[in-house]
Amino acid sequence: MFNWTEKPASTLAHGGVIAPDERLPWPQTGVMGVQHLIAMFGATVLAPILMGFDPNVAILMSGIGTLIFFIVTGGKVPSYLGSSFAFIGVVIAASGYAGPGPNANLGVALGGIIACGLVYTVIGAIVQAVGTGWIERFMPPVVTGAVVAVIGLNLAGIPIKNMAPTGFDAWMQGITFVCVALVAVFTSGMLQRLLILMGLIIASLIYAVLTNVLGMGKPLDLSGIANAAWFGMPNFSAPVFEANAMLLIAPVAIILVAENLGHIKAVTAMTGRDLDKYMGRAFMGDGVATMVAGSAGGTGVTTYAENIGVMAATKIYSTAIFLVAGLMAVLLGFSPKFGALIQAIPLAVMGGVSIVVFGLIAVAGAKIWVDNRVDFSDNKNLLVAAITLILGTGDYTLKFGQFALGGIGTATFGAIILYALLSRGKAPARR
């Protein structure tokens, strides 16, 4: 089922295009797999830390999820599944996590993640049966852009209020996001692709000098890394199924659909191969991977823009690369020393990185509007976007008995329902 036409190694040196059903010789394929894994690394470990999950489990389940996605799509869709930032706000709300350290109510969040994966899988089955037209009608660019932007805006208070307990930490956050910005603007190639990871490393080194050498803050403690074993079992966790948490987290499936839909459309445009026929299978693969991740203590997973960036830069779209990357992530998940390294990252540095990441999510929503030329002179689009942004940013909450639907949930459902309501009658454009 997974047959690739092998291309000569010289194709890599000469900048040739490698299609999804082609591959380079295995040594070159392995190197490219490492590159994709590194590109995904920063986001895949940052999301679980922000939610109080075990990074080792998250890495392990991202690798397993990628392999599941590969199998379900028949090796036809090039993608790596990493930790989804769409879960951060609702997981924090459902579990009451205030950070830092492990999430004491992790099981409740896992039950919600599994519910979300189930909804996502059902959507995939429906798409596989009837096509994608109905999704595009309910979730046009004005809706998806607003909902994606809200995810970042809703999270803005976390690094500002919870991840800078001292004045020094606040300054360190500023140094961190400046480091990330400098890497993003003044480097190129893979360094630029790894702006989050490189900025985090540089800021951590500056933190170590300011604290361990100059005594300006809490010293960086690396003893946990030295004491950790190279190989060992991750700290798996069991899900707990609570209705409130499940109803709060399950709507994230709508965001995952939008992310995956955009990913496949982008890869289709880059490769010239029609991947729409695999859309339903891609949704189901991602949904099953999310359920498997939630059952063991991992974060929900999704396709990533970092993959698209690396593929666009290299012109290598071979799905064999993602098979290699997934296997490597599984091996990395069984290294406690790797987990200790992640836990040693200073809270203020992680807060500065979070400011960048949450801001990028918000801007990604606006980019959807720009790329699709959403017409804001049309009152329907204007009101849907305006109301959705404030619902999510202000954390507008509706209560149904004991159940409370928070900002991201009300914004998501509100955008879809409001757009459908306003589409029933076309109002004249605002002049």
N, C-alpha and C positions, 0 to 999 in steps of 0.2 A: 504493500500500500504506500510506503514511503520511499519511492524511487526517485533519485535525483540524477540528472545528467551531469557527469563530472566535467568541469571546465579546467583547462591547464592553469598552472600556477602563474604563468606569464600574464594571464588576464588581470590579475591583481595589480601587477606592476604597471600595466599599460592603462589602468583606469577603466577597464571594460565593465559592462553591466552583467550582474549575476541575477538571474530571475528566481522567483520563489521555488521553482521545481528544478533548479540547478544548484551545484555546489562546487566550491574549490576543493582541492585535495584536503584530506582530513587535518593535516598539520595547520594549514592556513585557515581552515574552518574553525579549528580550536582557538586560534589566536583571535579571530573575529568574535567568537563566542565570549571570550574573556572581556573584550572591549565592550560588548553590550552589557555584560554583567556589571562592569565598573560603572557604565553610564547610568544604570539603574540603582546602583548601590546607595547613593546618598538618600534618595527619596524612599527607597524600600526600608531603610533602617530608621529614618527620621520619623515617619508616621507612627510606627509602634511605640517609640519612645514618648511621643507626645500623648499617646493614649494609655501609657503604662503597661504595654505589652512587652513580652520577652523578644528582643531583637533576633536572637538565634532562631526561635520558633518562626518568626515572621520571614526570615531569609529561607529557612527550610521549606515553609509552606508556599513561598513564592516560587521556589524551584519545582516543587511537586505540582503546583497550580499550572506552571508553564508546560510541564509535561502532559498534564490532563488536557489543557487547551490544544496542545499539539496533536494529541490522539483524537480528540473529538472533531477537530477540523480536518482530520486526515492529512495533516502536515501541509496544508495548502495556504494558511494565513500566517505570515511572519509576524510574531509578537512575543514579547516577554510579559508575564503578569507580575506586577509589583504591588506593594501596599497602596491601597487607595486612600487619598486624602479626603475623599467625600465622606468617609465614616467618622472623621475626627470629631466634628461638632456633635453629632448625635450620640456617639459612644460616650463622650464626656458628659453629655446631658443625662444619658440613661444610667450611667454608672456612678455619677457624682465625683468623678476623678478630678483632683485639684493639682496633682503632681507635686514634686517629682517622685520617681521610684515606681514600684509595682502598683498596679491597679487592684485595690482590695475587692472590687466588685467585678472582676474580669469575667466571671462566668455569665453574669447577666448580659454583658455586652456580646459575648460569644453566641448566646441564644438568639439575640437580635440579628447578628451577622448571618447565622444559618438561615433565619427567616428571610432575610434579604436575598441570599443566594437562591432560595427556593422560588421566590417571586421572579427573580431574574431568569432562572431556568425555564419557568413556565412561559415567560414572555418570549424566550428564545424558541420554544417549541411552537408557539403560535406564529412567530415570524417565519419559521421554517415551513409551516403549512400554508400561510396566506401571503407572505411577502412583507416588505417594510413600509409600504405606502401609508398604512394606518398610523405608524409611529411618527412619520414625518408630518402627518396632518395634525396630530395632537401636540407635537413638540417641534414647532418651527424654530428657526434661529433666534427669534426674539425671546422665546421661552427658555431654550437651552442656555443662551448667553446669560440671561438674568439669573438662572438657577446656579450656574457655575460660579458667577461673580459673587453670589450670596454666600457660597461656601467659604470663600476666602474672607469676606467682610465679617461674617458671623464669628470667625475664629480670631479676629484681630486683637481682642482683649486678653487672650491667653498669654502670649509672650510679654505684653506690656504690663499686665497686672500680677501675673503669677510667676514669672521667670526672671525677675530682677529685684530680689528682696533688699538689696543695698544700693547706695548711690554708685559704688564702684561697678556693680553688676550692670546697672543701666548704661554706664559709659562703655562697658565691655560689649554690650549688645550693639551699641553704635559702631564700635570698632569692627565687630563681626560683619554687620551688613555692608559696611564700606569695603571690607576685604572681598566679599562676594562680588560687589559691584565692580571693583577694580579688575578682578579676574575676568568677569563677563565682558568688560569693555576693552581691556588692554592685552588680552591673550588671543590665541587663535587655535584652530584644530581641536584636538581632544581635550586640551586644558580648558578651553572655553566650554566644551560640552560638559565638563565636570566642574562647572563653576561653584555649585553648592559644596561638593566634597572638598575642592581645593580651598575655597574660602574658609570652610570649617577647620581644615588643617592649619592654615596660616594663623587664624584667630586663636586656635588652641595653643600654638607655639608662643604667640604674643602674651596670652593669658599666663602661661607657665613662667615667662620672664618677669611679668609684673607681680605675680604672687609668690612663686617659689624663690625668686632671686631678690626682688625689691620689697616683698612683704606687704603688698597693697591690698590683698584680699585673701580669700580662702585658698590655700595651696592646692595645686593639682596633685591628686593621689593616684599613683600608678601601681600600688602594691597589689591590687586585685588582679591586674594583668599578670604579674609575675607569679602569683599563687594559683592561677587558673590552669587547668589541664588543657592540652592541645586538642584532645578528643573526648567526647562524653555525650550523654543524652541531654537534649534540651528539656526545659521545664514545661512539659505539656500541661494544659489545663482543660477541664471539662466544662461544657456549656450548662447554663441554667436558663430554663425557659420561663420568662415572665412576660405576661401579655403587654404591659405598658412598654417595656423595652423593645419587644418585638415590633409593636405597632409604630414606635418611634424610629427604629433603624431600618425597617423593611422598605420604606419609600426611597431609600438611597439607590435601590435598583433602577429607578428612573434616571438617576445621574449616570450610573454605570452604562445604561443603554446609550445615553447620549455620547459618553466617552468612547465606547466601542464603535458606535456608528461612525463617529468622526474619524477614528483610527482607520477603519476599513476603507472609508471614502478616500482618505489621504493616500493610503498605500495603493489603492486602485489607480489614482491619478498618477502616482510616481512610476508604477510598473507597467501601466497600460493593460494590465490583466483585470478582467471583470471578477471581483471578489464578492459582489453583492449576493451571489447565490450561496455563499458560505456564511452569510450574516446570522441566520438563525443558529447554525452550529457554533459560531463564535460566541453568541450570547449564552448558549447552553454550556459550552466549555468553561466560560468565565463564571457562570452561575454555579456549576458543580464544583469548580475549584474554590470558590468562596465558601461553599458549604463545608468542604473538606477542611479548609483552613480554620473555619470557626469551630469545628469539632475537636481540634487539637490545641487551640490556644493562639492561632494566628489571626492576622488582620484580614479583612476582606480585600480581594485583589482586583486589579483592572489592567487594561492595556495602557501603555504609556507613550507620551509625546517624545521622550528621550529616544525611544526606539526609532521613531520616524526621523529624528534629527541625525542619528548615526547612519541610518540607511540612506538618507538623502546625501550625506557627505561622502559615503563610500560607494554608493551605487550597487551595494550588495544586499539583495533581498532574500537570499536563500533561507528557507525555513530550517535547514540543517544547523545553522548557527544557533538558533534558539533551543534546539534539542541539546546542544553542548552546554549552553549557558544555564539551562535548567538543571542539568546533571551536576554542574559545578556548584550551583547554589545549594543543592541538597547536601553535598559534601561539606560546604562551609557552615551549614546549619548545625552540624555536629561538632563544632569547635567552641567550647566554653571560653577559651582565650579570646576568641573573636567577640563573644558577648561581653566579656570584661572590658575589652577595649572600648566598646560602644558606651558602656556604663560610666567610663572614666571621663567622658566628654563633659566639660564644665556646663552647668545649667545656663549661665549667662550666654555662653557661646551658642548653645542650642537655641536659646531664646532669640538671638540675633538672626540665626539661620531661619527660624520660624517666621520672623517678620518678613523675610524675603520670600519664603515659600508661600505664605498666605497671601502676600501681595501679588505674586505671580498667578495664583489661582484666580484672584479677582480680575486681574488684567486679561487672563485667558478668556473669561466670560465676555469682556468688552471686545476682544479680538474676534470672537464668533460673530458679533454684530457687524464689525468692520468687514470681515472677509465675506460675509453674506449680504452686505450692503443693506442692512435693515433700515427701513425708511421711518425715521422718527418724526416726520411731518404728519404721519398717519397717527391719529389720536389713539387708535387701538394699540399699536406698538408702543407708543409713548406711555400710556397708562399702565400697560402690563409690566413694562420694565421698571417704571418709577415705583409702583406699589410693591412689586416683588423685592426690590432692593431694600426698601425701608422695613418691610416685614422681616426679612432675614437679618439685616444689620441690627435692628432694634430688638431682635429676639421676641417678636410678637408671638404670644402663646394663647392657644385655645384649649379649654378644658372640657372634656366629655366625661362627666362623673369623676372617677379617680384617675382617668387618663389625661395627660397633658401633651398636646402637640406643640413642640417648640419651634423656634424661628426658621430653621432650615426646612422642617416639614411643612409649616404653614406657607412658606414662600414657594416651595415646590408645587404643592397641591393648588395653592392660590394662583400661581402663574398659569397652570394648565387649565383650571376651571375658568379663570377670568378670560383667558384668550378664547376658549370655546364659547363663552357667553357673549363676548363682544363680536365674535365672528358671525353670530346669527343675523346681525344686520349691519351692513357696511355703512359707517358714518363718513361724511365728507372729510377730506384731509384738512388739517389745520393750516391756515394761511398766516 
